[in-house]
């Protein structure tokens, strides 16, 4: 099991993993490519027995200003005040191996080292217990109710302090 830097050559594998793990949250290839281009330090690919088995996409962003699903960002904000975890996806074979906890720890360390006071994400697909275990807590944001519902009814904005 090995997390490594994501490259443009990995994008077809990322697309295939996303299609299997997040069939209800489709994103165009251009979205994955842009996240890699804008902030390569926040992207990784998991290899399990030499096979692509997961990925993470993360980047600086503005707290409570959620990126739309399947939308290009254009640029990262100069006044970013949160480290945003856009997507963590693991194929079933990689689940239960500790790979998710490993990369969450790595990304948390990266965000702290980059000077961010918190990390945020939108929990979907029943992932709330996983994120809760890693110290993420729901954020009261009634002004984001419609945007969160565009992900799914159960979507929740979560945050974790890093200082």
MARBA-3410 file (N, C-alpha, C, O; in Angstrom, 1 decimal):
163
0.9,-1.2,0.0,0.0,0.0,0.0,0.9,1.2,0.0,1.8,1.3,0.8 ~ 0.6,2.2,-0.9,1.5,3.3,-1.1,0.7,4.5,-1.6,0.1,4.4,-2.7 ~ 0.7,5.6,-0.9,0.2,6.9,-1.5,1.3,7.6,-2.1,2.4,7.8,-1.6 ~ 1.1,8.1,-3.3,2.1,8.8,-4.1,1.5,10.1,-4.7,0.3,10.2,-4.8 ~ 2.4,11.0,-5.2,1.9,12.1,-5.9,1.1,11.7,-7.1,1.5,10.8,-7.8
0.0,12.4,-7.4,-0.8,12.2,-8.5,-0.2,12.9,-9.7,0.4,14.0,-9.6 ~ -0.2,12.3,-10.9,0.3,12.9,-12.1,-0.8,12.9,-13.2,-1.9,12.3,-13.0 ~ -0.6,13.6,-14.2,-1.6,13.7,-15.3,-1.9,12.3,-15.9,-2.9,12.0,-16.4 ~ -0.9,11.4,-15.9,-1.0,10.1,-16.4,-2.0,9.2,-15.6,-2.5,8.2,-16.0 ~ -2.2,9.7,-14.3,-3.1,9.0,-13.4,-4.6,9.4,-13.6,-5.5,8.7,-13.0
-4.8,10.4,-14.3,-6.2,11.0,-14.4,-7.2,10.0,-14.9,-8.4,9.9,-14.4 ~ -6.9,9.1,-15.9,-7.9,8.1,-16.3,-8.3,7.1,-15.1,-9.4,6.7,-15.0 ~ -7.3,6.8,-14.3,-7.5,5.9,-13.2,-8.4,6.6,-12.1,-9.3,6.0,-11.5 ~ -8.1,7.9,-11.9,-8.9,8.7,-11.0,-10.4,8.7,-11.5,-11.3,8.6,-10.7 ~ -10.6,9.0,-12.7,-11.9,9.0,-13.3,-12.7,7.7,-13.1,-13.8,7.6,-12.7
-11.9,6.6,-13.3,-12.5,5.2,-13.2,-12.9,5.0,-11.7,-14.0,4.4,-11.4 ~ -12.0,5.3,-10.8,-12.3,5.1,-9.3,-13.5,6.0,-8.9,-14.4,5.5,-8.2 ~ -13.5,7.2,-9.4,-14.6,8.1,-9.0,-16.0,7.6,-9.5,-17.0,7.6,-8.8 ~ -16.0,7.0,-10.7,-17.2,6.5,-11.3,-17.7,5.3,-10.5,-18.9,5.1,-10.4 ~ -16.8,4.5,-9.9,-17.2,3.4,-9.1,-17.6,3.8,-7.7,-18.6,3.3,-7.1
-16.9,4.7,-7.1,-17.1,5.1,-5.7,-18.2,6.1,-5.5,-18.9,6.1,-4.6 ~ -18.2,7.1,-6.5,-19.2,8.2,-6.4,-20.1,8.2,-7.6,-20.1,9.3,-8.3 ~ -20.9,7.2,-7.9,-21.7,7.2,-9.1,-22.8,8.3,-9.1,-23.2,8.8,-10.1 ~ -23.2,8.8,-7.9,-24.2,9.8,-7.7,-23.6,11.2,-7.7,-24.3,12.2,-7.6 ~ -22.3,11.3,-7.8,-21.6,12.6,-7.8,-20.6,12.7,-9.0,-19.4,12.9,-8.8
-21.1,12.5,-10.2,-20.2,12.5,-11.3,-19.5,13.9,-11.5,-20.1,14.9,-11.4 ~ -18.2,13.8,-11.9,-17.5,15.0,-12.2,-16.7,14.8,-13.5,-16.2,13.7,-13.8 ~ -16.6,15.8,-14.3,-15.9,15.7,-15.6,-14.4,15.5,-15.4,-13.9,15.9,-14.4 ~ -13.7,15.0,-16.4,-12.3,14.8,-16.3,-11.6,16.1,-16.1,-10.6,16.2,-15.5 ~ -12.2,17.2,-16.7,-11.5,18.5,-16.5,-11.5,19.0,-15.1,-10.6,19.7,-14.7
-12.4,18.5,-14.3,-12.4,18.9,-12.8,-11.2,18.3,-12.1,-10.5,19.0,-11.4 ~ -11.0,17.0,-12.4,-9.8,16.3,-11.8,-8.5,16.9,-12.3,-7.6,17.2,-11.5 ~ -8.4,17.2,-13.6,-7.2,17.8,-14.1,-7.0,19.2,-13.6,-5.8,19.5,-13.3 ~ -8.0,20.0,-13.4,-7.8,21.3,-12.9,-7.3,21.3,-11.4,-6.4,22.0,-11.1 ~ -7.9,20.4,-10.6,-7.5,20.3,-9.2,-6.0,19.9,-9.1,-5.3,20.5,-8.3
-5.6,19.0,-10.0,-4.2,18.6,-10.0,-3.3,19.8,-10.5,-2.3,20.1,-9.9 ~ -3.7,20.5,-11.5,-3.0,21.6,-12.0,-2.9,22.8,-11.0,-1.8,23.4,-10.8 ~ -4.0,23.1,-10.3,-4.0,24.2,-9.4,-3.3,24.0,-8.1,-2.7,24.9,-7.6 ~ -3.3,22.7,-7.6,-2.7,22.5,-6.3,-2.2,21.0,-6.3,-2.8,20.2,-5.6 ~ -1.1,20.7,-7.0,-0.6,19.3,-7.0,-0.2,18.8,-5.7,-0.3,17.6,-5.4
0.2,19.7,-4.7,0.6,19.3,-3.4,-0.6,18.6,-2.6,-0.3,17.9,-1.7 ~ -1.8,18.9,-3.0,-3.0,18.3,-2.4,-3.6,17.1,-3.0,-4.7,16.7,-2.7 ~ -2.9,16.5,-4.0,-3.4,15.4,-4.7,-2.5,14.2,-4.6,-1.3,14.3,-4.6 ~ -3.1,13.0,-4.4,-2.4,11.8,-4.2,-3.1,10.6,-4.8,-4.4,10.7,-5.0 ~ -2.4,9.6,-5.2,-3.0,8.4,-5.7,-2.6,7.2,-4.8,-1.4,7.1,-4.4
-3.5,6.4,-4.4,-3.2,5.2,-3.7,-3.0,4.0,-4.6,-3.8,3.7,-5.5 ~ -1.9,3.3,-4.4,-1.6,2.1,-5.1,-1.6,0.9,-4.1,-1.0,1.0,-3.0 ~ -2.4,-0.1,-4.4,-2.5,-1.3,-3.6,-2.1,-2.4,-4.5,-2.8,-2.7,-5.5 ~ -1.1,-3.1,-4.1,-0.5,-4.2,-4.9,-0.2,-3.7,-6.4,-0.5,-4.4,-7.3 ~ 0.2,-2.4,-6.5,0.6,-1.9,-7.8,-0.6,-1.4,-8.6,-0.4,-0.9,-9.7
-1.8,-1.4,-8.1,-3.0,-1.0,-8.8,-3.5,0.3,-8.2,-3.6,0.4,-7.0 ~ -4.0,1.2,-9.1,-4.6,2.4,-8.5,-5.9,2.0,-7.8,-6.8,1.3,-8.3 ~ -6.0,2.4,-6.5,-7.1,2.0,-5.7,-7.8,3.1,-4.9,-8.7,2.8,-4.2 ~ -7.3,4.3,-5.1,-7.9,5.5,-4.4,-7.2,6.7,-4.7,-6.1,6.7,-5.4 ~ -7.8,7.8,-4.3,-7.2,9.1,-4.6,-7.7,10.1,-3.6,-8.7,9.9,-2.9
-7.0,11.2,-3.4,-7.5,12.4,-2.6,-7.2,13.6,-3.4,-6.1,13.8,-4.1 ~ -8.1,14.6,-3.4,-8.0,15.9,-4.0,-8.3,16.9,-2.9,-9.4,16.9,-2.3 ~ -7.4,17.8,-2.7,-7.6,18.9,-1.7,-6.8,20.1,-2.1,-5.9,20.1,-2.9 ~ -7.2,21.3,-1.5,-6.6,22.5,-1.9,-7.1,23.6,-0.9,-8.1,23.5,-0.2 ~ -6.3,24.8,-0.9,-6.8,25.9,-0.2,-8.1,26.5,-0.7,-8.3,26.4,-1.9
-8.9,27.0,0.2,-10.2,27.6,-0.3,-10.7,28.5,0.8,-10.0,28.8,1.8 ~ -11.9,29.0,0.6,-12.6,29.9,1.5,-13.6,29.2,2.4,-14.4,28.4,1.8 ~ -13.6,29.4,3.7,-14.5,28.7,4.6,-15.9,29.1,4.3,-16.2,30.3,4.0 ~ -16.8,28.1,4.3,-18.2,28.2,4.0,-18.5,28.7,2.6,-19.7,29.2,2.3 ~ -17.6,28.7,1.7,-17.8,29.0,0.3,-17.6,27.7,-0.5,-16.5,27.6,-1.1
-18.5,26.8,-0.5,-18.3,25.5,-1.1,-18.2,25.5,-2.6,-19.0,26.2,-3.3 ~ -17.2,24.8,-3.1,-17.1,24.7,-4.6,-18.3,23.9,-5.1,-18.8,22.9,-4.4 ~ -18.9,24.2,-6.2,-20.0,23.5,-6.8,-19.5,22.1,-7.3,-18.3,22.0,-7.7 ~ -20.3,21.1,-7.2,-19.9,19.8,-7.8,-19.8,20.0,-9.3,-20.5,20.7,-10.0 ~ -18.8,19.3,-9.8,-18.5,19.2,-11.2,-18.4,20.6,-11.9,-18.9,20.9,-12.9
-17.6,21.5,-11.1,-17.4,22.8,-11.6,-15.9,23.2,-11.5,-15.2,22.8,-10.6 ~ -15.4,23.9,-12.5,-14.1,24.3,-12.5,-13.9,25.5,-11.5,-14.9,26.3,-11.4 ~ -12.8,25.6,-10.9,-12.6,26.7,-9.9,-12.0,27.9,-10.6,-12.2,29.0,-10.1 ~ -11.2,27.7,-11.6,-10.6,28.9,-12.3,-9.3,29.2,-11.7,-8.2,29.2,-12.4 ~ -9.3,29.4,-10.4,-8.0,29.7,-9.7,-8.3,29.5,-8.2,-9.5,29.4,-7.8
-7.3,29.4,-7.4,-7.4,29.3,-6.0,-7.4,30.7,-5.4,-6.7,31.6,-5.9 ~ -8.2,30.9,-4.4,-8.3,32.3,-3.9,-7.0,32.7,-3.1,-6.5,31.9,-2.3 ~ -6.6,33.9,-3.3,-5.4,34.4,-2.7,-5.7,34.6,-1.2,-4.8,34.5,-0.4 ~ -7.0,34.8,-0.8,-7.3,34.9,0.6,-7.9,33.7,1.2,-8.8,33.7,2.1 ~ -7.5,32.5,0.8,-8.0,31.2,1.3,-7.8,31.2,2.8,-6.7,31.5,3.3
-8.8,30.7,3.5,-8.7,30.7,4.9,-9.1,29.3,5.5,-9.2,29.1,6.7 ~ -9.2,28.3,4.6,-9.4,26.9,5.0,-8.7,26.0,4.1,-8.5,26.4,2.9 ~ -8.3,24.8,4.5,-7.8,23.8,3.6,-9.0,22.9,3.3,-9.5,22.2,4.3 ~ -9.4,22.8,2.1,-10.6,22.1,1.7,-10.3,20.7,1.1,-9.5,20.6,0.2 ~ -10.9,19.7,1.7,-10.7,18.4,1.1,-11.9,18.1,0.2,-13.0,17.9,0.6
-11.6,18.2,-1.1,-12.6,18.0,-2.1,-13.1,16.6,-2.3,-14.3,16.4,-2.4 ~ -12.2,15.6,-2.2,-12.7,14.3,-2.4,-11.6,13.3,-1.9,-10.4,13.4,-2.2 ~ -12.1,12.3,-1.2,-11.3,11.1,-0.8,-12.1,9.9,-1.3,-13.2,9.7,-0.8 ~ -11.5,9.1,-2.1,-12.2,7.9,-2.7,-11.3,6.7,-2.7,-10.2,6.8,-3.1 ~ -11.8,5.6,-2.1,-11.1,4.3,-2.1,-12.0,3.3,-2.7,-13.2,3.2,-2.4
-11.4,2.4,-3.5,-12.1,1.3,-4.0,-12.3,0.3,-2.8,-11.6,0.4,-1.8 ~ -13.3,-0.6,-2.9,-13.6,-1.5,-1.8,-12.4,-2.3,-1.3,-12.3,-2.5,-0.1 ~ -11.5,-2.7,-2.2,-10.4,-3.5,-1.8,-9.4,-2.7,-0.9,-8.7,-3.3,-0.1 ~ -9.5,-1.4,-1.0,-8.6,-0.6,-0.2,-9.2,-0.2,1.2,-8.5,0.3,2.1 ~ -10.5,-0.4,1.3,-11.1,0.0,2.6,-10.8,-1.0,3.7,-10.6,-2.2,3.5
-10.6,-0.4,4.9,-10.2,-1.3,6.0,-8.7,-1.6,6.1,-8.3,-2.3,7.0 ~ -8.0,-1.0,5.2,-6.5,-1.2,5.2,-5.7,-0.2,6.0,-4.5,-0.3,6.3 ~ -6.4,0.9,6.4,-5.7,2.0,7.1,-5.3,3.1,6.1,-4.7,4.1,6.5 ~ -5.5,2.9,4.8,-5.1,3.8,3.8,-5.8,5.2,4.0,-5.1,6.2,3.8 ~ -7.0,5.2,4.3,-7.8,6.5,4.5,-7.2,7.3,5.7,-6.9,8.5,5.5
-7.0,6.6,6.8,-6.5,7.3,8.0,-5.1,7.8,7.7,-4.7,8.9,8.1 ~ -4.3,7.0,6.9,-2.9,7.4,6.6,-2.9,8.7,5.8,-2.2,9.6,6.1 ~ -3.8,8.8,4.8,-3.7,10.0,3.9,-4.4,11.2,4.6,-4.0,12.3,4.4 ~ -5.4,10.9,5.4,-6.0,12.1,6.2,-4.9,12.7,7.1,-4.8,13.9,7.2 ~ -4.2,11.8,7.8,-3.1,12.3,8.6,-2.1,13.1,7.8,-1.6,14.2,8.3
-1.7,12.6,6.7,-0.7,13.3,5.8,-1.3,14.7,5.4,-0.5,15.7,5.4 ~ -2.5,14.7,5.0,-3.1,16.0,4.5,-3.3,17.0,5.6,-3.1,18.2,5.4 ~ -3.7,16.5,6.8,-3.8,17.4,8.0,-2.4,18.0,8.3,-2.3,19.2,8.6 ~ -1.3,17.2,8.2,0.0,17.7,8.5,0.4,18.8,7.4,1.0,19.8,7.8 ~ 0.1,18.5,6.2,0.3,19.4,5.1,-0.4,20.7,5.4,0.2,21.8,5.2
-1.7,20.7,5.7,-2.5,21.9,5.9,-1.9,22.7,7.1,-1.9,23.9,7.0 ~ -1.6,22.0,8.2,-1.0,22.7,9.3,0.3,23.4,8.9,0.5,24.6,9.2 ~ 1.2,22.7,8.2,2.5,23.3,7.8,2.3,24.4,6.9,3.1,25.4,6.8 ~ 1.2,24.4,6.1,0.9,25.5,5.2,0.3,26.7,5.9,0.0,27.8,5.3 ~ 0.0,26.6,7.2,-0.5,27.7,8.0,-2.0,27.8,8.1,-2.5,28.9,8.6
-2.7,26.8,7.7,-4.2,26.9,7.8,-4.7,26.6,9.2,-4.2,25.7,9.9 ~ -5.7,27.4,9.7,-6.2,27.2,11.0,-7.2,26.1,11.1,-7.5,25.6,12.1 ~ -7.8,25.7,9.9,-8.8,24.6,9.9,-8.8,23.9,8.6,-8.3,24.4,7.6 ~ -9.4,22.8,8.6,-9.7,22.0,7.4,-11.2,21.8,7.3,-11.8,21.6,8.3 ~ -11.7,21.9,6.1,-13.2,21.7,5.9,-13.4,20.7,4.8,-12.6,20.5,3.9
-14.7,20.2,4.8,-15.1,19.2,3.7,-16.6,19.1,3.8,-17.2,19.5,4.7 ~ -17.1,18.5,2.7,-18.6,18.1,2.7,-18.6,16.6,2.8,-18.1,15.9,1.9 ~ -19.2,16.1,3.9,-19.4,14.7,4.1,-20.6,14.2,3.3,-21.7,14.7,3.4 ~ -20.4,13.2,2.5,-21.5,12.5,1.7,-21.3,11.0,1.8,-20.3,10.5,2.4 ~ -22.2,10.3,1.1,-22.1,8.8,1.0,-22.0,8.1,2.4,-21.3,7.1,2.5
-22.6,8.7,3.4,-22.6,8.0,4.7,-21.2,8.1,5.4,-20.9,7.2,6.3 ~ -20.4,9.0,5.0,-19.0,9.1,5.6,-18.9,9.9,6.9,-17.8,10.0,7.4 ~ -20.0,10.4,7.4,-19.9,11.2,8.6,-19.2,10.5,9.8,-18.4,11.1,10.4 ~ -19.5,9.2,10.0,-18.8,8.5,11.2,-17.3,8.5,10.9,-16.5,8.7,11.9 ~ -16.8,8.3,9.7,-15.4,8.3,9.4,-14.8,9.6,9.8,-13.7,9.7,10.5
-15.4,10.7,9.3,-14.8,12.0,9.5,-14.9,12.4,11.0,-14.0,13.1,11.5 ~ -16.0,12.0,11.7,-16.1,12.3,13.1,-15.0,11.6,13.9,-14.4,12.2,14.8 ~ -14.6,10.4,13.5,-13.5,9.7,14.1,-12.2,10.5,14.0,-11.3,10.3,14.8 ~ -12.1,11.2,12.9,-10.9,12.0,12.7,-10.9,13.4,13.2,-10.1,14.3,12.8 ~ -11.9,13.7,14.0,-12.0,15.0,14.7,-12.8,16.1,13.9,-12.8,17.2,14.4
-13.4,15.8,12.8,-14.2,16.7,12.1,-15.6,16.8,12.7,-16.2,15.8,13.2 ~ -16.1,18.0,12.8,-17.5,18.2,13.4,-18.3,19.1,12.5,-17.8,19.9,11.7 ~ -19.7,18.9,12.6,-20.6,19.7,11.7,-20.5,21.2,12.0,-20.2,21.6,13.1 ~ -20.6,21.9,11.0,-20.6,23.4,11.1,-22.0,23.9,10.8,-22.7,23.5,9.9 ~ -22.5,24.7,11.7,-23.8,25.3,11.5,-23.7,26.3,10.4,-23.1,27.3,10.5
-24.4,26.1,9.3,-24.4,26.9,8.2,-25.7,26.9,7.4,-25.8,26.4,6.3 ~ -26.8,27.5,8.1,-28.1,27.4,7.4,-28.1,28.1,6.1,-28.9,27.8,5.2 ~ -27.2,29.1,5.9,-27.1,29.8,4.6,-26.6,28.9,3.5,-26.8,29.2,2.3 ~ -26.1,27.7,3.8,-25.6,26.8,2.8,-26.5,25.6,2.6,-26.1,24.6,1.9 ~ -27.7,25.6,3.2,-28.6,24.5,3.1,-28.9,24.0,1.6,-28.8,22.9,1.3
-29.2,25.0,0.8,-29.5,24.7,-0.6,-28.2,24.1,-1.3,-28.4,23.1,-2.1 ~ -27.1,24.7,-1.1,-25.9,24.2,-1.8,-25.5,22.8,-1.3,-25.2,21.9,-2.1 ~ -25.7,22.6,0.0,-25.4,21.2,0.6,-26.4,20.2,0.0,-26.0,19.1,-0.3 ~ -27.6,20.6,-0.1,-28.6,19.7,-0.7,-28.3,19.3,-2.1,-28.8,18.3,-2.6 ~ -27.6,20.2,-2.8,-27.2,19.9,-4.2,-26.3,18.7,-4.3,-26.1,18.1,-5.3
-25.6,18.5,-3.2,-24.7,17.3,-3.1,-25.6,16.1,-2.9,-25.6,15.1,-3.7 ~ -26.3,16.1,-1.8,-27.3,15.1,-1.4,-28.0,15.6,-0.1,-27.5,16.4,0.6 ~ -29.1,15.0,0.2,-29.9,15.4,1.3,-29.1,15.3,2.6,-29.2,16.2,3.5 ~ -28.3,14.3,2.8,-27.6,14.0,4.0,-26.2,14.8,4.1,-25.5,14.6,5.0 ~ -25.9,15.5,3.0,-24.6,16.2,3.0,-24.4,17.1,4.2,-25.4,17.9,4.5
-23.2,17.2,4.8,-23.0,18.0,5.9,-21.6,18.7,5.7,-20.6,18.1,5.3 ~ -21.6,20.0,6.0,-20.3,20.7,6.1,-19.6,20.4,7.4,-20.2,20.5,8.5 ~ -18.4,19.9,7.3,-17.6,19.6,8.5,-16.3,20.4,8.5,-15.8,20.9,7.5 ~ -15.8,20.6,9.7,-14.6,21.3,9.9,-13.8,20.7,11.1,-14.3,20.1,12.0 ~ -12.5,20.9,11.0,-11.6,20.5,12.1,-10.5,21.6,12.3,-9.9,22.0,11.4
-10.4,22.1,13.6,-9.4,23.0,13.8,-8.0,22.4,13.7,-7.8,21.2,14.1 ~ -7.0,23.2,13.2,-5.7,22.7,13.1,-4.7,23.3,14.0,-3.5,22.9,14.0 ~ -5.1,24.3,14.8,-4.2,24.9,15.7,-4.5,24.6,17.1,-3.9,25.1,18.0
END
